[in-house]
Amino acid sequence: MDGCLHVVSLDSHQRHTLPAHTKPVSVVRCGGGRVVSGGYDGTVVVHRMTDLERERTITSAATMCVSGCSGGVVCYWEVTTGNCRHLLQESGGDEGVSVVKLDILVGGVIVGLMSDETVVVWDKSSGESLFTIALEGVCPDIALLGGGRYMAASVESLIVVYDLESGQKRFQMQVGGGEMGVVLVRHLLPLQGTHVVCSTGRDLRIFHCGIKMKID
């Protein structure tokens, strides 16, 4: 709530506080050796992971973005012009959109988590609906992995990974159990394309999602 990023080293457990925004932080993403944060002050701040120094502050993170609304519609926007390139809605569906994700690949996908616990996948270039995935429980969050090839979903106490080319379930793992007890996964943050950081409301945990990144 203070506009700072609080970073913890997994090796030394040393904590660092990085002043980033003048208002609360709304979203944080990691990748490519950088931490990117968006704040309610309307800025995006990029920090290097190597030395935790601020690299740049920008007011527009990309030329394209996506948004979802309670009527079940997902809009694919051009940031520079404010024009809506695609207006996406699953055929016959009027459920609200809980979470919407846009991958970083050209010709990739847009993924929308609907309030009826289904996930709709659209082609980013054409706006065509590719398929719908019916989740097996309450799902508060999703995350894209492997450059947009896979999706991790927090389904109650499980992290479930789907292949976004086929729509098939690829992998799942139970969070907690045993002495830890059953916990509900609330939020997911992709990490290095193959891992997720999950929040249970009590702590943060890192899991490998059973996928391998292809290195050219």
N, C-alpha and C positions, 0 to 999 in steps of 0.2 A: 504493500500500500504506500510505501515511501518513494516509489519510483526507482528503487535500486535493484540490481541483480545480486543475488546471494549465491556464490559459487563455492562448492565443496569439492576438494580433491579426493578422488577415490583411493589414492595411494597413501597420502599422508593425513587425510581427513582435515587438512587445513582449510579454514574458511576465508573467503575474500568477499568484500562488498564493493560493487562497482556502481557508482552513480551513473544513471542512464537517462532518466526522464524526470520532468518536472511534475508529472501526475502519475497515478498508479500504472504499473505494467499490466497489459492485457494479454500478451502472448509472448512465448519464448520458443525459439527453434535453434537447433544445433546442427552443424554440418560443414564439411569443407574446411575444418580448422577454425570455424568462426561461431560465435553466438550472436544471433540476431533477435532483437526484442522490439516489440511494438508497444507503444504507450498511449494512454488517453490524452496525451498532449499533442497527438497527431504526427509524431515522428517515429522513424525506425532507426535504431542504433545498432551498429555492427562492432563487436569486440573480437579481437584475435584470441584464440585459445592458448597460443604459445606464451604470451606475456600478459594477457588480460588487458591490453591497452585498447582504447577506443580507436577504431579505424576510420569510421565516418558516421555522420548523421544525415539521414535523407528523409524527405517528406513524402516520397512515393516509392514503395518497395518494388513495384513491378509495373509493367504496362497493362497487365490483366489481373482481374480478381473475380471472386465469386461471392454470392450472397444467397441466403435462404430465408424464407418467410413462413408465417403460420399457415398460409394457404397452400403449402406444398410446392411452391414454385422456386426454382433455382435460377438466378440470373448470372450470366457470364459477361462481365463488364470490361470495356476498354477504359483504363484509368485516365489516360491523357485527354480523352474526348468526352467521357461520361456516357458514351453510347452503349446500349445493351446489344452484344453480338448474338447471344442465344438466350431464349426464354425457355427453360427446360421444365417439363412436368411429366411425370410418369402417366401413361394412358389410364384414364379413369380414376386416378388417385387424387385425393384432396387432403391427405394427411399433412401436418406441419413438418417443416424441416428442422431437425434438432442440430445437426452438424453438417457442414459442407466442406469438402477438401478439393484442392486443385493441385495436380502434380506439376512438376517442373519441366516435363518433357514436351517437345514439340509434337503435336499429334497424339497426345496422351489422353488421359481420362479426367472427368469430373465425377466425384463420388459424393452422394448425398445420403446422410442418415436420416430416415424419416421417423416421425413420432409413433408409427405403428410397428417399430422395431424391424423394419426392412431397410436394405441399402440398395440404392439405385445407382447404376454406373452408366454414364453417358460418354460418347466420343467427344473429345474437346473440340475437334476441328469442325465436325458436321452438326453437332448437337443431337445426334441420334441416340436414343436409349438402347443400350446394348443388352443388359439383363438386370434382373432384380435378385438380390440375395435375401432370403428369409432367415433372420437370426433366431436363435433358440433361447430367447430370454431377454430381459431388460438390458439395454445397451446405452450407456451415457456418452460414450466417446469412441472415435475411430482414429487411426493414424495410417498414413501411407508409408510403405517401406520399399526398399529395392528400386528406387527411382520411379515409383508409381506402379510397379509390377504386382505388388502385394498390398493387402490391407490387414491391419490388426484391429480387432474389435474387442472392447471390454464388455463381455457378456456375463453379468453378475459376478461370480468369483473366478471367471475364466478369462484368459487372453486367447482369442481364436484368430488364426491367420488364414486368409483366403487368397487364392490366386485370381488376380483381376483379369487375366486373359481367358480363363475358363469359368470363373465364378465358383470353383470348387473349394471346399475346405481343405487346407493343406496341413495344418498343425494346430494343436491346442495344448494349453498348460493350465494347471490349477494354481492359483495364487493363494498361499497359506495352506492350511491343513495341519494335522498333527497337533503339536503343542501350540502352533501359531494360531490355530483356529481358522474358520472360514471367514474371509474378508471380501468385501465388494470392491471391485476395481472401478474407480470413478473417472480418472483422466489418464490419457496416454500421450507420451511425447516421443517421437521417433528419434533414434540416436544411431548415427553412422550407417543408416540404411538397413541394419540387420538386428538392432536391439530396440527395445522400448523402455522408457522410464514410466512406471505406473504409480499413481497416487491412490492410496486406499483411504485417505482421510486421516490416517494415523502416521504414515511414513511414506517414503519414496523407495521403490525397489527397481532394479534393472534386470531385465530378462532378455536372453537371446531368443529370437523368434523362429529358429529352425530353418533359416534360409541362408543362402550364400550369394554374395555379390560377385558378378562376373567382372573380372578386370581385364581390359583390353591391352 
